[in-house]
Amino acid sequence: MNYQTSAKVRRAVITGLGPITAVGLGKTDLWRALLEGRSGIRPVSFFDPASYHAKHSAEIRDWNPKNFFPPHRLKRLDRYAQFAVASALLALEDAGLSWSAQKPQDRVGVSFGTALGGIANAEKEHTAFLAGGPKAVSQTLALTVFGGSAHSNIAMECGFRGPGTTNSNSCSSGAVAVADALRFIREDRADVIIAGAAEAPLCPLTFGAFDFIKTMSRWQGDPPEFACRPFDLSRQGFVMGEGAASLVIEEYEHALRRGAHIYAEVLGWGLSNEAFHMTSPLPGGAAVIRCMKETLDDAGLETPDVDYINAHASGTQMNDSNESSCISAVFGAAPPPVSGTKAITGHPLGATAAIETVLCALAIQHQMLPPTLHFQTPDPACSLDIVPNIARPAKIRNVLNNAFGFGGINACIALGAPC
């Protein structure tokens, strides 16, 4: 069904962006880093990584929650929830939307995602418990450890009483949150949805758990940012990061009535599961191919209509080559330009797809293809135009954003230029 031409289906547009990443706070810092070819990947500093093979992360080193929250609020917000709420406030400010906890709004909701939620805080409190028993544990632990604290705290902060949900679909969580927002708008369940995802996983046990299964880059050379090299023949794995991104997704006529700036339209979505393996992609990529095709169908697009793909491109050998072959299977001999932007932001797990949806919206606004940084040696298994190292001007009408997660969870979002 072509939702673009159906008079019965409500359209959804993006009117606010609020990314928080290792390269800065807000859309301006993120886009500037992209244009400058600057990465947020550095040696791990939050803890001693000496006992691990992986040595790098994408940390938010200048985070000061007091810039967003009064002291009494911080007692109930761990780092994960701080990122979630702060990113929502940035997006609302960018969209020019008012909010008030004292004047709740029934037609505004929150759709969020995360892979691990408050796991870092739980790990810290467990250490305190082992050292000092129950009395050493924060009394707010039960309020901060669960993933749903993201959308709950955003709703309470802003007075949003519409649909509220936080999904946990591994590294596809941010894309699923955007897809759910589109559904809520289409189904007339809300006029505005704050959609996004947050992650704060940089703690010793969690970091080690991913290191144990050999999915993270073991790069130990210079420069440190070369730890993440999507599509490069010498890629070694992903670099864990932290951060969040929120997008204000608004019903089209609602946005027009208030004169909102529209970055892009959310055209469609796809979701599939490989039912194969927790970490390895399904050989042949049938589920990924179906996910992209269903997204095109939902968006009313044909393959020639797509001008750019933001790939999942985690930097692992299997994932990048599998995704490349799937893109070629869908788009034929001449796929559109593709890039892997985790070389800029690292991979903040469930938050990544939300951050990359922000990048897709900015790419449409600026008519600029995001680059794949740190690319040196072509891989015959990844024979795509990956926009190596330098951003490129281009006519961009429609884009796809791929997100693939542990458990074989595949999600794809289609965005289009506003019209």
Secondary structure, DSSP 8 states (H G I E B T S, - for coil): --TTT-TTS--EEEEEEEEEETTEESHHHHHHHHHHT----EE--SS--TTSS--EEB--TT--GGGT--HHHHTT--HHHHHHHHHHHHHHHHHT----TTS-BTTEEEEEE-SSTTHHHHHHHHHHHHHH-GGGS-TTHHHHSSTTHHHHHHHHHHTB-S-EEEE--GGGHHHHHHHHHHHHHHTTS-SEEEEEEEE---SHHHHHHHHHTT-B----SSSGGGG--TT-TT---B-BB-EEEEEEEEEHHHHHHTT----EEEEEEEEEE--S-SSS--TT-HHHHHHHHHHHHHHT--GGGEEEEE----S-HHHHHHHHHHHHHHHTTS---EE-THHHH-B-GGGHHHHHHHHHHHHHHHTEE--BTT--S--GGG-S---BSS-EE---SEEEEEEEETTTEEEEEEEE---
